[in-house]
Amino acid sequence: MTLSKLGRITLLYDFYGSLLTPKQHEVIRLYYEYDLSLGEIAAEFKISRQAVHDILKRAERSLEAYEAKLGLLAGYLKGRDAAVAGERG
């Protein structure tokens, strides 16, 4: 089963969100959990939409880098898929 980008980032955030900078942590949370637009987040932080976009992309790259090194999400998905397959079989 493949994950949507939203699902993947949300799970990566659950595993590695505490490793992000405070601003990255908050921007990811506002964008993905609260579904705020870049403009709304920019107004909240009193920064440009481009700055929010840059923070968001940098945070997403960081989450993916942590996953590449630690593989917690891959292990979780493998275990979940095995459990689902066991229930079916």
Sequence and secondary structure as in RCSB ss.txt:
>XXXX:A:sequence
MTLSKLGRITLLYDFYGSLLTPKQHEVIRLYYEYDLSLGEIAAEFKISRQAVHDILKRAERSLEAYEAKLGLLAG
YLKGRDAAVAGERG
>XXXX:A:secstr
    HHHHHHHHHHHHGGGS HHHHHHHIIIIIS   HHHHHHHHTS HHHHHHHHHHHHHHHHHHHHHH HHHH
HHHHHHHHHHHHH 
